[in-house]
Amino acid sequence: MRVTVRAPAKLNLFLHIGEQHADGFHDLESLAAFTEEADLLEFAPSDELTLRAQGPFAGALPGVPDNLVMRAARALDGNRGAEMALCKNLPVAAGLGGGSADAAAALRGLNVLWKLDRTDAELLAIAASIGSDVPACLLSRPLWMAGRGEQVAALPELPPVALVLVNPGVAVPTSRVFAALNARSGTGRMAPPAAGMKTVWDLVSYIADTDNDLEAPAEAIYPVIGEVLAALEHEPGCIQAQMSGSGATCFGIFQDGPWAGGAAGRIAADHPGWWVRATRLAAPGFGAPLVLAA
Ligand code: C5P
């Protein structure tokens, strides 16, 4: 038996930061959603626990022992082996939760490969011990994030949304952006969205009065983020452009897929060093493990 799992990129449709606690972490509130742009993981039975990484961003990953996928596997069951392969399609340290998505995908996939039948609550507790974004990535669906990010509540599905993701090729350490934070929206400013959003316009009007509080400090350290936002905003059909997480990836919300595709082509042509993808929000079940015969 082999198990494959997609690890979709996470977007913060808004991100409000609140108080800082004694442990250094901040309270936050965020509407997060996941895209069809994803890493891919594959798991096969083995006596030893091994990880092989390939794909366009494999070279930017930390060494195997420290990789979040290894940490997730050991946290799930320290005594079992598996041959794990990761196709790293998503840029690293990019505000897309890529490493967290890989760790969460490992929890979903190995739970099936090892026939552990861990409940969602058990997997969420393990996920929270690995990193602030891993519980969100475990659910890989529209959700409300609170606490330091580890408190997650599933939300109703969002309408279809066409997106362009742009990363200018700078790796952004999250802790550095938090350290440069000056203005905070605070938590409690927004209520989770109600069910029944039908179109992208419903979503855009919901997030109209929100911010990503990390955008200003990230842009102050990495001014190229301002160029990315300007490039997206310049495109016809772009309704809104915003940074995700602590950056540097920004996303544009587009009227529909053809507008997004055209914009991605032009931005990529004008900026050969940038990573540019037209994508859309993932449908339910996009990150569910798929069992294949060996
Ligand atoms: O949990 P994670 O490793 O993703 O966090 C990276 C860094 O981001 C932390 O070391 C901390 O500096 C900052 N952070 C924070 N408040 C949060 C989440 C992360 O200050 N809620």
Residues whose N, C-alpha, C, O or C-beta is under 5 A from the ligand:
A	BS01	C5P	G24 F25 H26 L28 G131 S132 D133 G147 R148 G149 T174 S175 F178
